[in-house]
Amino acid sequence: MTMVVTIGNFDGVHRGHRALVDRMVAAAADRGARAVALTFDPHPAAVLRPDDVPLALQSIDERVEALRSHGLDDVDVVTFDSALAALPPEAFVADVLVARHAPQLVVVGENFRFGHRAEGDVARLGMLGGEHGFAVEAVGLVDAGDGVVSSSALRALLAAGDLDAVTRGLGRRFTLGGEVVPGDGRGRTIGIPTANVAVDAGRALPADGVYACWATPEGEGRVPAVVNVGWRPTFDGTSRTVEAHLLVDDGPDLYGRRLTLAFVARIRGEERFDGPEALVARIGEDVRAALGILTGGDGSALGGQ
């Protein structure tokens, strides 16, 4: 079967990645070919710079699912290890790209680099394609209004709390998920029960603060939520947490289930309050703000919440 292939890490599957995918899916359709993305796990930095691994915008499973959702026939996840990192450009093309997929066309970004010490570029790939019988097409970088979209730029915007720019760059809401695990139970004692979401280590988080989110419990529809990301300074917290307060009456039992959060807007930064009463009063304001953002009103469509 004829193959059209794209290559990259694709963390976040942002608008730049989608430009590549859209082009290769169209090219594959024109050729009656299969569209395949070749990606890597773990992130190459985990092997090349283990003390400087970027925080991940997505897990590998989320990345694969996102790529498939944009029309790919397959996603080939290649284990990135020291042996792969040592391959010169010629060996990478022959032993990985051609051996696994024998492509007719390879679609990459105009800044694509490959091989040992990133010695290969688009021009080198084109020369090697001539030797191995495949064409190469380079796709231009995408600017969503905040500069060129890249995974590293999106990580920086997320850490700075610029959720609007992150949404523009991704072309969708930033999402984060994990299993709901027991916390210290303090939220329930002040009348604001929260779901403590166990986010995988190494995941990129939004800047500390309070957010309006859509929360989707595993197997159920989405519900509005106020989410706090941070250290809980009012209670002298010692670890960074992600806690979601679902804005529904008699919400489902979430312990042990996966909860996915889609971040819509940042309401405020994290603050230290004089005590629980002041915190509860401010959370009431946060709830009203979140409902206004998520429902465009006072939440009357949500059973009075």
HELIX and SHEET records of a PDB file:
HELIX    1   1 ARG A   15  ARG A   31  1                                  17    
HELIX    2   2 ALA A   45  LEU A   48  1                                   4    
HELIX    3   3 ILE A   60  SER A   69  1                                  10    
HELIX    4   4 SER A   82  ALA A   85  1                                   4    
HELIX    5   5 PRO A   89  PHE A   92  1                                   4    
HELIX    6   6 VAL A   93  VAL A   98  3                                   6    
HELIX    7   7 ALA A   99  HIS A  101  1                                   3    
HELIX    8   8 HIS A  116  ALA A  118  5                                   3    
HELIX    9   9 VAL A  122  HIS A  132  1                                  11    
HELIX   10  10 SER A  151  ALA A  159  1                                   9    
HELIX   11  11 LEU A  163  LEU A  170  1                                   8    
HELIX   12  12 ARG A  186  THR A  189  1                                   4    
HELIX   13  13 PRO A  233  PHE A  235  5                                   3    
HELIX   14  14 PRO A  276  THR A  295  1                                  20    
HELIX   15  15 SER A  300  LEU A  302  5                                   3    
SHEET    1   A 5 ASP A  74  THR A  79  0                                        
SHEET    2   A 5 ARG A  34  ASP A  41  1                                        
SHEET    3   A 5 MET A   3  ILE A   7  1                                        
SHEET    4   A 5 LEU A 105  GLY A 109  1                                        
SHEET    5   A 5 ALA A 135  VAL A 139  1                                        
SHEET    1   B 7 PHE A 174  VAL A 181  0                                        
SHEET    2   B 7 ALA A 195  ALA A 198 -1                                        
SHEET    3   B 7 THR A 241  LEU A 246 -1                                        
SHEET    4   B 7 VAL A 223  GLY A 230 -1                                        
SHEET    5   B 7 GLY A 209  PRO A 217 -1                                        
SHEET    6   B 7 ARG A 258  GLY A 269 -1                                        
SHEET    7   B 7 PHE A 174  VAL A 181 -1                                        
END                                                                             
